[in-house]
């Protein structure tokens, strides 16, 4: 094989391939930024904007990968120099090139200059630019199923939690507690379940679907909310007003807030009179959407939603006395899939801690009995 072609082959095999494999495997998610930062590094140096100069903490896996990269570079340097000098002790072919000493020296000098340029212009900036980028592992995902009344409150809690736990990505899905109970009973892959009715976590615990004991996080309240009139003037009797033609509530078949709304109307003795006006949302969030968009004239919704930015300034509400219905005791439970998941336990403790309780209280959740 001609010396020039052999040089190219060894360079690709021992230099280009180790760099490519190490970088693509270890920090694949940063590959676009690497090429951009390498260009900036060559143009402006290590103080270029966007390049971190903070100390880097790398895992053992990263050290092993970069160790292989360094070994590849060392082997490449050794073999290229060996080829240039034709030293039988270092070269691969072992053939002695019968050329004059001056020509051999010129070839060696030419090859070393080429290698020096390649290392200086491409390899070193790529390594330095790569090491200048903080190496973060992919955030660990935590899947949460939560009752719709928690939409704004739990989003705020998650934001506060992730501000100090960037290594965890919490994916929250909101819906009716009854629907989630059915899904989890059938094997839905959630890690944590926040239920507006403590009865559902109790049933899951009895069925062996949980990994930790349930914990109460608060007690919900229901209100009559309307954009058209002030419910505080007549209280529950507001629903009998002739101007109220449609009343939105959550579906009582699988939504705890819907069942409590029916109980409150029955307690007031008006349920039979307003049954024909009721429109049902799949969950309490959809019932609130009906009344905020004007699809319904009034609705019995969660206090936590009435206090949310979307509803707080758009209408008025009347707080239904708590003795008009069964308590809305709510609980969180870590499911069997996450029985040994430290992130699930840490997040649960944050929700039940001082910061989490303060946020829940702001959105109208009361201390659980």
JORAPE-V969579 format. One line per field, one symbol per residue. ss: DSSP state (H for helix, E for strand, - for the rest). phi: phi as a letter, one per 40 degrees, with the letter a starting at -180 (. if undefined). burial: 1 if it has 24 or more other C-alpha atoms within 12 Angstrom, else 0. A space follows every 50 residues. Layout:
# JORAPE-V969579
ss: ???
phi: ???
burial: ???
This chain:
# JORAPE-V969579
ss: --HHHHHHHHHHHHHHHHHHHHHHHH-HHHHHHHHHHHHHHHHH------ ---------HHHHHHHHHHHHHHHHHHHHHHHHHH--------------- HHHHHHHHHHHHHHHHHHHHHHHHHHHHHHH--------EEEEEEEEHHH HHHHHHHHHHHHHH---EEEEEEEE-HHHHHHHHH------EEEE--HHH HHHHHH---E----EEEEEE-EEEEE----HHH-HHHHHH------EEEE -----HHHHHHHHHHHHH--HHHHHHHEEEE--HHHHHHHHH-----EEE EEHHHH--HHHH---EEEE--HHH---EEEEEEEEHHH---HHHHHHHHH HH-HHHHHHHHH---E---
phi: .ddcccccdccccbbccdccccccccbdcbcccccccccccccbgccccg bcbcdbbbcdcccccccccccccccccccccccccfcccbcccgccccbd dccccccccccccccccccccbccdccccccccdcbccdccbcbbbcccc dcccdccccccccbbccbbcbbbbacccccdcccccgdcccbbbbcbccc cccccccgcbbaccbcbibcbbbcbaccaccccbgccdcccccccbbcac cccabdccccccccccccgbcccbdcccbbccaccccccdcccgcbcaab bcdcccccdcbdbcabbbccdcccaccccbabaccddbdbcccccccccc cccccccccccdcgccccc
burial: 00100010011001110111011001100100011011111000010000 10000000000100110110011011111111111100001100000000 00000011001100100000011111111111111000001111111111 11111111101100000111111111111110011000111111111111 11011000111111111111111111111110001111111001111111 11011111111111100100000100111111111111111100111111 11111111001001111111100111111111111111001011111101 1100011111111111000
